[in-house]
């Protein structure tokens, strides 16, 4: 209502000024006390503060809702990013924009983008939970006050309790993926913000659009600076989720020692379980994430888990070798007449060689599945060393069997 009445009144003033016969008479009109008194009745700073609290308050509420899903029809996955874009649109909508407040609205736009950068930084350090519980949603960042809305991150420092007294709310793996997708999309839409602002600035005669474009580019750079930390958290989570199963290689010796099991012919089930986080990323988010981003995450996460897997397999094979040598020395010490290796089955393959063959099958299958994901195993760190390690063990087992 304020905007409507103000616009109508200003239109009346402009039409009245056109009745003046010269520029000098216009200047006399504008310098008249009645003219100033009329303009002063429109308290634009108060109007802006009301709109500021309306926009910033809704944004802060969304940022404090711990990554809820965006409403249907939004181009973003999460409410937080949806509200960032909605807030920017409100700043420059015809229902809100006033020429005399352009500088204030421009500052608010930059504050919105800066606040989102801080929000991404906050999310990137939260502990990762296995599921998105309602309890984690109830936890909000300290220092939030409903009666004091501020988009300046420095103003909130020192408020509230210490981090030790109130732990950070957790975030699920899926939410981190959505944050990364939204962040990438928002960076791509920075040019759209300029196109949204440009007509309004041209209307008031502002021509230095390169300055506006430069400031938006700085905001985009600030958003891009959040990407590495966010990517590292996602990659770390993928790697840890996979290695939780890959470390089951430690259990392979237990499956074959003194169990009289047949010679292995297929990979262990733990390999498929270890690959599930990667397949889930590929299949569930193919329409949400750009393929280069998925490829980067997969390659980095598989490299990390493969390095740990290599160390695990190496430890297992070293343990097998030590056990094998220990049994041989024990046999010699007892001067047993039995020449067959301890723990062999009717096929003549020792338990130790069964373990070696099983690990070789596991690694071969692991490599096949990596290639099915569209990745080159040569780009996976430690994979060549892992392959060489189990191939040597396999060759030893084959040689002893023959």
N, C-alpha and C positions, 0 to 999 in steps of 0.2 A: 504493500500500500504506500509506504514511504517513497519507494522508487517511482511508482506511478505518479504520485502527486508532485514529486520533485521534477520529473521529466516534463509533465504538463506545465508546471510553473516556469521552467527554464525555456520551454518552447514559446510561452507567452512573452517572456523577457526578450528573447531574440527577435520575435515579431515586432515588439514595441521598439526595439533599437533600430529596426529597419525604417521606422517612421522618421528617424532623425535625418536632417538634410545634409549633414557633413560628418566627417570623422571627429571634428572638434566637438560637435554637439553630443556625439556618442561618448566621448571622454568626459564631458561635463556631466552627462547622465550617470556614468559609472562612478564618478567621484562624489555624487550627491549622497548625503547621509541616509536618505530614505532607501537608496539603492543598496547601500551596505547593510542597512538594518534588515531589509528583505532577505538578502543572501545569508545573513547570519542566523536567520531563523531555521535554516537548513543545516543542522549539525552533522556534517558528513563524517567527521572522526568517530562520533558515537555510532553512526550507522555502520561504518566499517568494522568497529569493534564487535557489534552485534553479529555481523556476517562472519567475521573472523572466528568468533567463538562457535558459531554454527558449523562452519566448515571444519575448523581444526578439532572441535569436539567430536564430531562424527568420525574423523580420521583416527584420532587417538583411541576412541572406543573400538574401532576395527582393529587397530594395531595391538590392543590389549586383549582381544578375544582369542589369542593364541591360534591363529591360522585356521579359522573356520572356512568352510567352502564358500565360494562366491555364489551370488544368486544366479538362478537360471538365466541364460542368455548373455552372461558376461563373457567377454573375450579372455578373461583371466580365470585362473583356477581357484584363487584364494580371495577372501573378502578384503584382506589388507591391501593387496595390489589393486583390486577393483575400486576401493575407496580412494586410493591415490589418484587414479585416473578420473574418477567422478569428481573429486575435489578440485582438480585442475579445470575440469569442464565448467564447474560452478563458478569459479573465479572469473571466467571470461564469457559467461552466458549473458544473453541480452536481458535476462531477468535480474541480473546483479550488477553488471558493469556500468560504471559512471566514469566519464572522462577525467574528472578531477581526482579520482581514486586509482587511476591506472598504475601509478608508481607503487601504491600500496598493494595492489593485486599482483603486480609483477614480483614484488618482494615475497609475498605469501606463496606464490608459485614455486619460487626457488627454495623456500623453507619447507614446502611439502616434499620436494624431491630430496632435500638434505635429510629430512626426518626419516624418509623411507630408507636411505642409505644407513642411517643409524640402526633402524629396525632390522635390516638384513644382518648387520654386524652382531646385533643381540641374538638373533636366531642362530647364527652360525656357531655360537659357543654353547648353545644349550645341549644338555645331555640327550642322547637319542634313546627313545623308548621303542619297545617292540610293537606297541599298539597305542592308538590315540585315545587315552582315557579322559573322562570328564573331569577327573581330579586335576589333571595337568592343565585343563582349560581354565580352571578356576584360579590357578596361580597367575598373577600378573606381575609385571616388573615393578620393583619398589619405586616409591616416589611419585606414583600416579595419584593425582587429586582431581576429583570431578569438578571442583570449584576453581581450579587454576589450570587453564589450558595453555600450553606453550609448545611451539614447534622449535624452540631453540634448545638443543640437547644440553648445552652447558648450564641452563637454568635449573635443570633437574638434579644436577650433581650436588651431593651433600644432603639431599632430602631423604626421608624415610630411614629404614633400618639398614644395617650393614648386610653385605652379601652373605656373610656367614650365618646370620639369623634367619634369612629367608632364601632357600635354595632356588636356583633357576628352574623355571618350568621346563618340562621335557618336550621333545618334538619327535614325531614319528619319521621314519625313513621316507614314507610317501609325501609327507608335508615338506621335507627338505627338497625333494624332487620338484614339487609344485612351486616352491619358492624360486628355485633355479630357473624353471620354465618361465615364470612370471617376470623375473628380473630380466631375462633375455628379451622377452617380448616388449617390456617397457622401454628398454634401451633402443629397440628398433623403432619405437613410436615417438622418440624425442623430436624428430622432424615434424610430426603431426602437431606437437605442442606449439611450435613456431607458427605453423599455418593457422592454428586456432587463435593465436595472439595477434598475428600480423594485421588482419582487417581492423581490429579495434585500435591499434596504434596508428594506423594510417588515417583513421577517422579523426584523430586528434592532432594530426600533423607531425607525428614522430617518424623520423626517417632513418635513424641510425639502427637499422635492423641487424647489422653485422655485430653490434654490441650485444643484442639480445641473443643472436645465434651463438656467439662465443660463450655467453654465460650458460646457455643450455648445454653446450658441448662440455663445459666444465662439470656440469651436473652429471652428464653421461659418463664422464671419466671417473667421477666419484662412485657412481653405481658400478662401473666396471671393476673398480678396485676391490669390490666386495666378492667378486666372482671366484678368485683363487681359493680363499678360505672356505667358501661354500662348497666348491668342487672337491676340495680335499676332505671335507667332512663326509660327503656322499661317497667318495672313493674309499675312504677308510671304513665306512659302514658296510659297503659291498664286500670289501676284502675280508673283513672280520666275519661277516655272515657266511662267506664261503669257507674260510679256513676253519670255522667251527666244525665243519664236516671233514675237511681234508686232513685234519690232525688225527682222524680215525685210522690213518695209516699206521699209527702206533699199535693198533689192535691186531694188525695182520699176523704178527708172529704167534699171538695167542690162539688164532684160529687154526694154525697148522702144527704147532708143536704137540707131539704125542696124541694127535687126534685121528690119525690114520685117514685123513681126508684125501680125496682124489686130487690129481694134478689140476690146478686151476685152468679154466678155458675161457673165462670172461672176466670183465672188470668188476670190481667190488661195488656194491650199491651206494657207498658213500660218495662216489664221484658224481653220480646223478644228483644227489642231494646238494653237493657243493656247487653245482652249476645252476641250481634253481634261482638264486638271486639275480644272476646275469640274464637268464632267459626271461625272468619276470620284468626286468628293466626293458629288455628289447620288445617284449610283446605288449605289456600293459601301457607303456608310455610312448609308443611309436607315433601316436597322433598328438602328443603333448610336447615332446622334445624334438629338437632338430637332430637329424641323424649324426652329424659330426660330433655333437655333444654326447650322444649315446656311445658312439665309437670311442671317444676320448675316455669316458668313464670306464667302459669295459676294459679297454687296453690297460689303463693304469691300475684298476682294481685287480684284474687277473694277474698283472705283473707282480703286485704286492703279495697276493695270496700264493702265487707260484714260487716266489722267493722263500716264503715260510714253508711251503710244501717241500721244496728241495731240501731245506735244512732238516725237516722231519724225516724224509725218506733216507737221507744220508745217515742220520742217527740210527734209523732202524737197520740199515744194511751194515753199518759198523758194528752194531750190537749183535747182529746175526753172525758176522764174521768172527767176533770175539767168542761167542758161544760155541761156534763150530770148532774153533781152535782149542777151546777149553775142553770140549768133549774128546777131541783127539788125544790131547795130553792125558786125560783121565784114562782113556782106553789103554794107552801105552803103559801108563803106570800100573794098571791092574793086569797087564799082559793077558788081556782077554783073548780067547781063541776065536771070537766072533769077528769076522772081517767086515761084516755089513755095517754101514753107518747107523748110528743110534737113531731110532725114530723113523725108519724108512717103511714104505708100504711095499706091497707085492710088486709094484712097477719099478722099483729100484731107485726112485727119486727121493732124495732126503727131504726132511721137513724144511731145512734151511733153503734148499733150492726151490721148494714150492713157494716159500715166502718171496724169494727173488723173482720168480716167474709171475707171481700175483702182482707185485709192485710194478713190474714191467707192463703187464696188461693194463693196470690202472692208469699209468702215465700215457700209454699209447691211446687209450680211450679218451683221456682228458684232452690230449692234443687234437684228436678228431673232432671233438665237440667244440673246441675253440675255433677251429677252422670253419665249422658249420655256422658259427656266429658271424662269419665274414671277416674274421681277424686273421692276420698273418702271424704264425707262431714265432717267426724270426723277430718280430717286434715285441714279443713278450719276454721281459727280462727273466733270466735264469732258466727259461724253458729248454734251451739247447743244452745247458749244463745238466738239467734234470734228465733229459732224454739220454744223454751220454752216460750218466750215472747208472740208470736202470738197464741200459743196453749192455753195459759191461757186466752187470750182475746176471743178466739173462744169458749172455754168452758163456759165462762161467758155469751156470746151471746146465746149459745145453751140452757143454764140453764134458762135464762130469757124468751126465746121463749117458752120453755116447761111449 
